[in-house]
């Protein structure tokens, strides 16, 4: 279970880092030719991380309930 919690925290850190990178990218690349492509790519990465976080939270919840029985 600790492994899952550590993995969850790492995914949350990754998501926060991607958000920070996205903010900087928006400020610095908004007028470049590749802005939209880069923005979509970054948003897809963040969406994937959010899905992984939700999945890990659900697994931890289910395992916690099973262990409580």
C-alpha positions as CSV (number, residue, x, y, z in Angstrom):
1,X,0.0,0.0,0.0
2,X,2.9,2.4,0.7
3,X,4.1,1.8,-2.8
4,X,0.8,3.0,-4.2
5,X,0.7,6.1,-1.9
6,X,4.3,7.0,-3.0
7,X,3.3,6.5,-6.6
8,X,0.3,8.7,-6.1
9,X,2.4,11.5,-4.5
10,X,4.9,11.3,-7.4
11,X,2.1,11.6,-9.9
12,X,0.7,14.6,-8.1
13,X,4.2,16.2,-8.1
14,X,4.5,15.5,-11.8
15,X,1.1,17.1,-12.5
16,X,2.0,20.2,-10.5
17,X,5.3,20.4,-12.5
18,X,3.5,20.0,-15.8
19,X,1.1,22.8,-14.8
20,X,4.1,25.1,-14.0
21,X,5.8,24.3,-17.3
22,X,2.5,24.9,-19.1
23,X,2.1,28.4,-17.5
24,X,5.6,29.3,-18.6
25,X,5.1,27.9,-22.1
26,X,1.9,29.9,-22.5
27,X,3.7,33.1,-21.6
28,X,6.8,32.5,-23.7
29,X,5.4,30.7,-26.8
30,X,2.0,32.1,-27.3
31,X,3.0,33.9,-30.6
32,X,5.0,31.0,-32.0
33,X,4.0,28.7,-34.8
34,X,4.0,25.6,-32.6
35,X,2.1,27.0,-29.6
36,X,-1.2,25.2,-30.3
37,X,0.5,21.9,-30.9
38,X,2.6,22.2,-27.8
39,X,-0.4,23.4,-25.7
40,X,-2.5,20.4,-26.8
41,X,0.4,18.0,-26.1
42,X,0.9,19.4,-22.6
43,X,-2.8,19.4,-21.9
44,X,-3.0,15.7,-23.0
45,X,-0.1,14.8,-20.7
46,X,-1.9,16.6,-17.8
47,X,-5.1,14.8,-18.5
48,X,-3.3,11.5,-18.5
49,X,-1.7,12.3,-15.2
50,X,-5.0,13.3,-13.7
51,X,-6.5,10.0,-14.9
52,X,-3.6,8.0,-13.3
53,X,-4.1,10.0,-10.1
54,X,-7.8,9.2,-9.9
55,X,-7.1,5.5,-10.6
56,X,-4.5,5.3,-7.9
57,X,-6.8,7.1,-5.4
58,X,-9.6,4.6,-6.3
59,X,-7.2,1.6,-5.9
60,X,-6.0,2.9,-2.5
61,X,-9.6,3.4,-1.4
62,X,-10.6,-0.1,-2.4
63,X,-7.6,-1.7,-0.8
64,X,-8.2,0.3,2.3
65,X,-11.7,-0.9,2.6
66,X,-10.7,-4.5,2.0
67,X,-7.9,-4.3,4.6
68,X,-10.4,-2.9,7.1
69,X,-12.6,-6.0,6.9
